[in-house]
Amino acid sequence: MMMPQILAALAMATACAASGPIVLIHDAGIDDYMCSVLLSSFPGRFIGEVIVNADSTVPESMIGASKLQKVLQAARGLSSVALSLSRTRMYNAFPWEYREDAHKFINLPELAGVESNVSWPFADGEAWLKNVLRTRTDITIVLVSASSPLTEILLTDPSLMGSISQILWMAGAMRVPGNLDPVQFPWNNTRAEWNVFTDPFSASSLLAAAASNPATQLIFFPLDISDQTPLNQQFYDLLQEAVVRSVPGTPQHLLHKVVLSAYELVRTQPYYRLWDTVAAGYLLWPELYGELVVESYNLSTTTANMGGFQPCGTPGREGCYNLSYFANFASDEARQQFIRNVAKS
């Protein structure tokens, strides 16, 4: 097995050198939408979004993404980004009270004058993604939801994994507890994280596909690292400064106001973190991330810890996979710099 330092260097080199298309698969929470803002730094490469009906509701999720794309096109010259809806369904659905953010987002006053250009029936996410995988190469998948859309395609044509250079997945909890609410889920599942738990069978299939295609890097950004990014007062101060510095009436001013107001929607949620942007941000600031950890894990799909990763006592046995993930930023200063960078983006 390669030394972790070598693997980390290879991962950073891939992130820095990648020049192919970027596809975002998300489920339209506030931090999901902010991934679109970060990826707008790659005009021409950022080619599409596939929205999963998981931690949001339809049609609000699609309308919100469409409105944000229009703002980004005006403010940053983002070229037309394909927008489609996955037809997959979740095995363990998110509670309805978790899924309100997309509705709140589209009703922000700042977006009142921005028209959505999508309507029912929405473009088929799997059909669009399959076509991209058939016609493009060196693709980066930023995956910040369940893996269902991608796995659905790979199950029908495993060779399409060869079109993907890297999958950056915000998912899992390796050395830390999961994030299921013990009040809502009283059977004591302490290992599962939602992006895996919502479709653990799809996640298991993705692990198998990645193991069979070592040229494709599957890198996890689990709760170990993503929970280290609170929305602190400095974060909100920097968001406000960006609004103040921009010229009123300009597209840039509108974008900064939208971002500030979006994060204000979750300000009263003390547990909220920059979860998904930790995965997307790796493409912009890989130097801020620490050692790439490689360990052997089994993913539970049948026990009380469904959707949870369990360390393998015997690496290499059936059902065990060597998983690559970031557990920490390079330093505490790097962690704080990451939070500042997101606020300034």
Secondary structure as UniProt FT lines:
FT   HELIX           4..17
FT   STRAND          22..26
FT   HELIX           30..39
FT   TURN            40..41
FT   TURN            43..45
FT   STRAND          46..51
FT   TURN            58..59
FT   HELIX           60..76
FT   STRAND          82..85
FT   HELIX           96..98
FT   HELIX           101..106
FT   HELIX           109..111
FT   TURN            112..113
FT   HELIX           125..135
FT   STRAND          139..143
FT   HELIX           148..156
FT   HELIX           158..163
FT   STRAND          164..169
FT   TURN            182..184
FT   TURN            186..188
FT   HELIX           194..197
FT   HELIX           200..212
FT   TURN            214..215
FT   STRAND          217..220
FT   HELIX           223..226
FT   TURN            227..228
FT   HELIX           233..245
FT   TURN            248..249
FT   HELIX           251..264
FT   TURN            265..268
FT   TURN            270..271
FT   HELIX           275..281
FT   TURN            282..284
FT   HELIX           286..288
FT   STRAND          292..299
FT   TURN            304..307
FT   STRAND          308..311
FT   TURN            315..316
FT   TURN            318..319
FT   STRAND          320..326
FT   HELIX           332..344
//
